[in-house]
Amino acid sequence: MIPKAELHCHLEGSVPPELARELAARNGLDLPAGLFGKDGHYAWTDFLSFLDAYDRVCGVLRTARDFGDIFYSYLQRTAAEGAVYVEMFCSPERPKALGIAYAVWLGALVEAIDRARRDFGIEGRIIAVCIRHLGPDRALALAQQIVAEPHPYVVALGMGGDEGKFSPADFAPAYRLAHDKGLGCTVHAGEVRGPESVRAAIRDLPVSRIGHGVRSVEDPGLVDELIRRGIALEVCPGSNLALGLYRNRDAHPLHRLIAAGVRVTLNSDDPPFFHTTLGTEYDEAGLDAAALRTITRTAIETSFADEPLKEKLLKGMTA
């Protein structure tokens, strides 16, 4: 089995239907009507209904333990597919809204990572993600919190949410703070919006990776810039297809980006919503074993893990 590594998955978006049912029952909640289709999968039809389904799944989360159990469950499932390392997008905004203290929430995630390492031999790390449409002030507050309460498992600042709201430059203070304190930086761009969103992100923010970034292929000059600067793309083909960005995998720019020399990784984004897994992304990438191993090495090299862990993981690739 080819070793795999993932850099782009959202914690709440990783909850499979069976775990959503389990968490709802544990918390004495009823799952909303219409959340599941006849096939038992999450039911949604377009981007807005996907976001609605995502939010309804989040509604079953009530305790810090819930968040930790989601992380542990995901690490267990991906380890079974050959994953050796996962960086998970985790937003402190949701637990904060539930009245869960940051330290308590983080403690549950840390415990999940430690337990998964013991049980499955997989390493997990946390990217604290701010929500773009909530605005720059909330992003700065999040950055201030993660640098005020540092933990070695919180390795980076990221940003998801509506690409159409605000500009990357608006979030520069949050990103500068995180970068200056030694944290990695990544941002979603070039998914719903075109290459101009990627160009703005790499111009105005100290990022070494771009979440998605596939629309970069539409701008040859931008592709050259990504290559020159060694900026990696967290590519999520299954997500892009499910959301209608491309009609099929043949039309997806993954191979064009690789052929151009862009540093590319494979990821699952919100796997149960998009009927995919990390293993599926590797299996359906249309790449041979050598190319897939290069993908994993790129993911480890461009991860936000500390250097000793990177060296250990890379050594394991050749063992």
N, C-alpha and C positions, 0 to 999 in steps of 0.2 A: 504494500500500500504506500502510495506517495505521501510523504509528510506534507502537511498543509498548515498554513497560518492565515489568520483573518485580522483585518484592520478596520473593518467597517460593518458593524452590526449594532442595532439599537436594542437596549435591554428590554424595554416593554414590547418592542416589535418582534422579539424572539419567542414570545409566549405561544406555544402550540395550543390548539383548542382543548385538548385533554387537560392541560395544566390550568387553563383559564377556568374550566369547570371545577377542577380541584380547589383552586384558590377561592372561587365564589362560594363553594360549599363550606370551606373552612371558615370563611368570614360571614356566613349566614346571609349571603346575597343571592339574588336571582339574576342570571344573565339576561341582558335585554333581548326582547323578541326580535327575530330577524337577523341576529348576529351571525348565525350559521346557515349555510345553504343546505340543500337536500343531501349533498355529498359529505356533510359534516365539516367542511372547510368554512373559513370566514367568508361572509357574503359581502361583496362590494362591486361596484361597476365602473367607477372612475376615480380620479385622484381625490376629489372631495369626499366621496363615500368611503374611500379607503381611510382617510383621516378620521372620519366619523367612527368607523369600525375600530380603528386603533384606539381612539379615546374611550370607546365603550369597553374595550378589553382592559384598559388602564383603570377603569372604574371598579374592578374587582380587587385592586390592591389597597390594602389598608394598614399593613404593618411593615416594619423594617425586615422582618423575617420573610415576607412575601418577596421583596426585592432580591434578597439573598438567595432564596430558593430558585428564582428565575435564572439567576446567573449560574448557580451550580448545575441546574438542569441543562442549560445550554452548553456548558463546558463538558458535561457528561456525554451529550449527544454528539458534539463535534469531535471529541476525543475518539469516539467509536468510529468516526470517519477518517481518522488519521491526523487530526489537528494536534499540533504541539504548542500553539500559542494563539491567543485571542485577545484583541483589544476591543473593549465594549464601550459604546457610547452610553453614558449614564447621566441623566439629568437630575440634579438636586431639586429642581422646581416642583416635581410631583410629590416627593416625600414632604417637602416644605409645606405644600398646600394641605397635607394631611396632618400637619403638626408634628412631624417626625424630625427631630434634631439632626443636623448634618452629620455629627459624629456618630450618632446611633445608626443612621442609614449606611454610612460608610463602613462602620464596623461589621454590619451584616454582609456587605459585599466582600470585605476583606476575609471574613470567615469562610465565605463560599469559595473564594479563590484558593485559600489554604487547604480546604477540605478536598477540592477537586484535584489539587496537586497530589495530595496523599493518595486519593482513590484512583486517579486515572493518569497521573503523570503529565498533565497538561498545565501550562502556565497561563494565567489570565492577568490582564491589567485594565485600568479604568481611564477612559477619556471623559473628563467632565464636560458636558455639552450644554451650551447656552442655547436659548431658543430665539432665533433671529427676529421673529415678529413681535417678541416681547420687548424688544428695544435695547439700545446700547447701555442704558443705566443698569438694567438687570444683568446684562452680560458682565459689566464691570464689577458689580457686587459679587457675582459668582467667582470671577477671577480673584477678587480680594479675599474671598473665603478660602479658596483652595490654596492660596499661598500663605494665608494666616494659619491654616491648620494642615500643614503638609503631611503627605503620607507617600511612601515609596511606590505604592501601587497606583496612585493617581499620577499618571505620567504626562498628561497633555490637556490642553484646552481645545475644544471643538465647537462647532456651531451648526445646527440644523435649522429646520423651519422654512418659512416661506421665502424663497430667493428673491421675490419681488418687493419685499419690504426692506427699507433702508439700503445703505450701500456698505461695502466692506470697510471703507474708511471710517464710518461711524463707530465701528467696533475696534478701531486701532488702539485706544487706551487699554481695553481689556486684554487684547492680544500682546501689546507691548509689556504689560505687567507680567503676564504669564511667561513670555519669552525671556524677559530679564531675570526671572527667578529660576530659569533652567528647565521650564516645562516645554514639551513639544507643542506644535500648533498645526491644526488642520481645520479645514472649513469646507462645507458643502458648496459646490458651485458647478456650473456647466452641466446641469441635469435638466431641469425645467427651463432655465435660462441658457442662452447661447454662450459662445466663447468669450464674449465681452465680460461675462460674470467671472470667468476664470482669470482673465487678464487683470481685472480690477482687484481680485483677491490676492494675486501674487505681487501686484504693485503696491498695495496698501497694507498688507498684513504680513507678519514674519512667519509664513507657513512653509513647511517643507513637503506637505502633502495636500492633495485636493480630494475631497470626498466626491466621488463620481468623476466629474471632469471630462466625460466622454465627448461633450460638444466641442472640446478643444480641437478635434480633428477637422472642424470646419474652417480653421484659421491656420494655414501652414506656418505663418510667422510665429504664432503662439506655440505651436508644436515645437518649433526650433528653440523657443525660449524655455519651454519645459525641459527639453533635453539638455540645453546649456546649463541650466541651474540644477539639474538632477532632481527636479520635483516629481514625486511619485503620484500616481492616480490610484485611488481606491475604487476600482471598477466593479460594478454590480450588474452583470448582464441580465440575470433573471428579473431583477427589479425593473430595469429599463424596459424590458419586453412587456412585463405585466402592466406597467403604467403607460404603455403605448408609445414610447419614444422611438422604438424601432419595431418593424413588423415581424422579424424573426432573427435568429442568431446569425444567419448569413449576412443580414443587413447591419448588424451591430459592428461598431468600429474597433472592437477589441483587437482583431488581427492587424488592422491598419496602424493602430497605435504602436503595437509591438514591432511591426516591420519598420516603422519610422525611427524606433530607438527610444521611445518614451518608457520610463520605468512604470510598470503596470503590476497591480496585484488583483486577485480575485476575491470577491466577498459576497455575502448573502443579503445584507441590508436589513430586511424585515422578513426573514425566511418563511414562516408559516403563512403569512399574508400573500406571498408571491409564489407559493407552491415550489419552494426550492430549499436547498440546504447548501452548506459549504461544499460538501462532497459532490452534490449535483453540479455546482458551478465548475468544479474541476473536471468532472466527467463529461460535461457538455460544452466545454470550451473549444473543442476541436483542435487541441494541441497534443503533441506527443509527450511521452514521459519526461524527456530531457527539458522541453519547454516548460512543463508544469513544475519541475523541480526548480527551474530558474525563477518562476513566479513566486514560489515559496521562499527562495533565498532573497529575492527582492523584498518581499514582505518583511522578513526578519531584519534585513539590513536597514530598511526605512521605517521600521517600527520605532516606538518611543521607549522600548525596553532599555535598561542600563547595559553598558558594554559587556560586562561579564556574562549576563544572561544571553545577549546576542551571540557571543562567542560559543557558549554552551549549546545553544540551539543550532547554530551553523555547523558545529562539530558533529552534532547528532545527524545532520543531513548526509554526512559522508561515512557515518559508522556502518 
